[in-house]
Amino acid sequence: MATTRIPWTRDQLLVLLNLYEKIPFGKFDQSNPVLIQIAERMGRTPGSIAMKLSNLASLDAGLAARGVMGLSGASALDRTVWAEFHEHHGSLAPESEALLSELLTGDADSPIEVLPEKISVLSAPAGPTETTAVVNVRRGQRFFRQAVLNAYGGRCAVTGLAVRELLIASHIIPWNAAEAHRLDPRNGNALNALHDRAFDRGLITFDEHLRLVCSSSLRDHYASATVAANFQAYEGKPLAIPAEAAGPRPEYLEHHRRNVFARPLP
């Protein structure tokens, strides 16, 4: 007896696109606990979730450029929602966070953390009721942080530090200047708090080959053992980007080099 296929909805695809940005391609497997949990909530099989993520991967130009191909079964709706999501990260990333939370907890405001093979409910921030705008900013920041840190394997791309609590999803084009790109995970690097601060202040950047470059003002402090250990020791070394990660967009890094690097300090 033939089984009836359940049509995918836009909301379900937004949830999967949220996961797509947070889980490496190599983890799109029906044995992944995250996929099992999502499948149970959606009333689908883990295999169908894994297959749909792999269908979406066929639309990923970044993967294709590295010779990685997804499955060929992407539907017209897949293509439409994929294009919409990547064109409108600013609004759809927070929406996808809310949909994911609602799917798993029944509460769109309940924060969820997704790791490549683990998904958990976080404690909601205490305090007065927040406006819709503030809630959306918080959801967007949560999406961006998880997507960036997961892409880098939960490690600082400069030092290799793997203490997640000490890592920052560092914006390449600054948040205030990047409304159209601020929630694009490829506008982020995983950096420890010190190197994030240096990057944000224009004391370091990364060249066309992703190698660390220190400003002349920072080099003036190389006589300090602390500065030498944290900056001189890494100068000229490339960002450590996992093989499955797309890495930062070159145009974002070029913007940082032109507009942020070594700018006059206030």
SULZI-V219762 format. One record per residue. RES is the residue in three letters. OMEGA is omega in degrees with one decimal (* if undefined). D_FIRST is the distance of its C-alpha to the first C-alpha in Angstrom with 1 decimal. Layout:
BEGIN
RES|OMEGA|D_FIRST / RES|OMEGA|D_FIRST
END
This chain:
BEGIN
MET|-177.5|0.0 / ALA|176.6|3.8 / THR|179.9|6.5 / THR|177.9|9.6 / ARG|177.5|12.7 / ILE|-178.5|15.7 / PRO|174.6|18.8 / TRP|178.0|21.7 / THR|176.6|24.9 / ARG|-178.3|28.5 / ASP|178.4|29.4 / GLN|179.2|26.7 / LEU|176.5|27.9 / LEU|175.9|31.5 / VAL|-179.1|30.7 / LEU|176.3|29.2 / LEU|173.6|32.2 / ASN|179.1|34.4 / LEU|-179.2|32.9 / TYR|-179.0|33.0 / GLU|-173.9|36.8 / LYS|-176.8|37.1 / ILE|179.1|35.0 / PRO|-178.7|35.9 / PHE|-177.8|33.5 / GLY|179.1|33.4 / LYS|177.6|32.1 / PHE|-174.4|28.8 / ASP|-176.2|26.9 / GLN|176.9|24.1 / SER|179.1|26.5 / ASN|-178.5|29.1 / PRO|178.4|29.8 / VAL|-179.4|30.3 / LEU|178.4|26.8 / ILE|-179.0|25.3 / GLN|178.9|27.4 / ILE|179.9|26.5 / ALA|179.7|22.7 / GLU|-179.0|23.1 / ARG|-179.3|25.1 / MET|-176.9|22.8 / GLY|179.6|19.6 / ARG|176.6|18.3 / THR|175.0|18.1 / PRO|177.9|21.3 / GLY|179.5|19.8 / SER|176.9|19.0 / ILE|179.1|22.6 / ALA|-179.6|24.0 / MET|-179.2|22.3 / LYS|176.1|23.5 / LEU|178.9|27.0 / SER|173.0|27.0 / ASN|178.4|26.1 / LEU|179.9|29.0 / ALA|178.7|31.2 / SER|180.0|30.9 / LEU|-174.0|33.0 / ASP|-178.7|35.7 / ALA|179.3|38.8 / GLY|176.7|40.4 / LEU|-178.7|37.9 / ALA|-179.9|37.9 / ALA|178.1|41.7 / ARG|177.7|41.4 / GLY|179.1|39.0 / VAL|-176.5|36.0 / MET|173.2|32.8 / GLY|176.2|29.7 / LEU|-171.1|26.3 / SER|-173.2|26.2 / GLY|-180.0|23.3 / ALA|-179.1|25.6 / SER|176.5|24.8 / ALA|178.6|27.5 / LEU|175.5|27.4 / ASP|-176.4|27.8 / ARG|-179.3|30.8 / THR|-177.3|32.3 / VAL|175.6|32.1 / TRP|-178.3|33.3 / ALA|-179.6|36.3 / GLU|-177.6|37.1 / PHE|-175.8|37.0 / HIS|176.1|39.3 / GLU|-174.8|41.6 / HIS|177.1|42.0 / HIS|-173.1|42.0 / GLY|-179.6|44.7 / SER|-173.4|42.6 / LEU|174.9|39.0 / ALA|175.8|39.6 / PRO|178.5|41.0 / GLU|179.9|38.1 / SER|175.6|35.6 / GLU|179.9|37.5 / ALA|179.7|37.4 / LEU|178.0|33.6 / LEU|179.1|33.1 / SER|-179.6|35.5 / GLU|179.5|33.8 / LEU|-172.9|30.4 / LEU|-174.4|31.7 / THR|-173.8|34.4 / GLY|-177.2|34.0 / ASP|-178.3|37.4 / ALA|-177.9|38.0 / ASP|-179.6|41.5 / SER|-175.1|40.5 / PRO|-178.5|41.2 / ILE|172.2|38.7 / GLU|178.4|39.6 / VAL|168.6|37.2 / LEU|-175.8|38.2 / PRO|-179.2|36.2 / GLU|179.6|34.5 / LYS|177.7|35.5 / ILE|-175.5|35.3 / SER|178.1|37.6 / VAL|179.4|39.2 / LEU|175.0|42.8 / SER|177.6|45.6 / ALA|179.3|46.2 / PRO|178.4|49.7 / ALA|178.2|52.1 / GLY|-178.6|54.5 / PRO|178.4|54.9 / THR|-177.8|52.0 / GLU|176.3|51.4 / THR|178.3|51.1 / THR|-179.1|48.0 / ALA|-179.9|49.7 / VAL|178.4|50.5 / VAL|-179.8|47.1 / ASN|176.0|45.6 / VAL|-179.6|48.2 / ARG|178.9|47.4 / ARG|179.8|43.6 / GLY|179.0|44.4 / GLN|178.9|46.8 / ARG|177.1|44.3 / PHE|-176.1|41.6 / PHE|-178.1|44.3 / ARG|-178.0|45.7 / GLN|-179.0|42.4 / ALA|-177.8|41.2 / VAL|-177.6|44.6 / LEU|178.3|45.2 / ASN|179.5|41.8 / ALA|-179.3|42.2 / TYR|177.1|45.4 / GLY|-179.9|44.0 / GLY|-179.7|46.0 / ARG|172.1|49.2 / CYS|-176.8|52.3 / ALA|176.8|52.1 / VAL|-171.9|55.9 / THR|-175.8|56.7 / GLY|178.5|53.5 / LEU|-174.0|54.0 / ALA|174.5|50.8 / VAL|-170.9|51.7 / ARG|-178.8|49.3 / GLU|-179.6|51.7 / LEU|-177.8|54.4 / LEU|178.4|52.3 / ILE|168.1|52.3 / ALA|-168.7|49.8 / SER|176.8|52.7 / HIS|177.0|52.6 / ILE|166.2|54.0 / ILE|-173.0|54.9 / PRO|-178.8|56.2 / TRP|-175.9|54.3 / ASN|-176.8|57.0 / ALA|-168.2|56.9 / ALA|-176.4|53.2 / GLU|-178.2|51.5 / ALA|-173.5|49.2 / HIS|-166.8|48.5 / ARG|-179.5|49.1 / LEU|172.9|45.5 / ASP|-178.7|44.5 / PRO|178.8|44.0 / ARG|169.8|45.8 / ASN|-177.8|48.9 / GLY|168.9|49.1 / ASN|172.8|50.5 / ALA|-178.2|50.2 / LEU|171.2|53.8 / ASN|-172.1|55.8 / ALA|-179.3|57.9 / LEU|-178.4|61.1 / HIS|173.5|59.7 / ASP|179.9|57.8 / ARG|179.4|61.1 / ALA|178.8|62.9 / PHE|-179.6|60.3 / ASP|-178.9|60.4 / ARG|177.4|64.2 / GLY|179.3|64.2 / LEU|173.9|65.8 / ILE|172.3|63.1 / THR|178.7|60.7 / PHE|-175.6|58.6 / ASP|-176.4|59.5 / GLU|178.3|57.5 / HIS|176.2|56.5 / LEU|179.3|55.5 / ARG|179.8|58.7 / LEU|176.5|60.5 / VAL|177.6|63.7 / CYS|179.0|66.2 / SER|178.7|68.6 / SER|-179.9|72.4 / SER|177.0|73.0 / LEU|178.4|70.7 / ARG|178.2|72.3 / ASP|-177.1|75.6 / HIS|-178.5|74.5 / TYR|177.2|73.5 / ALA|175.8|76.7 / SER|-178.8|74.8 / ALA|-179.4|73.0 / THR|178.7|70.2 / VAL|179.6|69.6 / ALA|-177.6|69.9 / ALA|-174.5|67.3 / ASN|-176.9|64.8 / PHE|-178.9|65.3 / GLN|-177.8|67.6 / ALA|-177.1|65.6 / TYR|-177.5|62.4 / GLU|180.0|64.0 / GLY|178.9|62.7 / LYS|-177.4|59.5 / PRO|171.9|56.2 / LEU|177.1|53.6 / ALA|-177.1|51.2 / ILE|178.9|47.8 / PRO|-174.4|44.7 / ALA|-176.5|43.2 / GLU|-178.2|40.0 / ALA|-179.3|42.0 / ALA|-177.4|43.0 / GLY|-177.5|46.5 / PRO|176.0|48.7 / ARG|-178.6|49.0 / PRO|-177.8|52.2 / GLU|177.1|53.3 / TYR|178.3|53.2 / LEU|177.3|55.4 / GLU|176.7|57.7 / HIS|179.6|58.1 / HIS|-179.7|59.0 / ARG|-176.2|61.6 / ARG|-167.8|63.2 / ASN|-176.7|63.1 / VAL|-173.8|63.0 / PHE|175.3|64.4 / ALA|175.9|68.0 / ARG|178.4|68.6 / PRO|178.8|71.7 / LEU|-179.9|71.2 / PRO|*|72.4
END
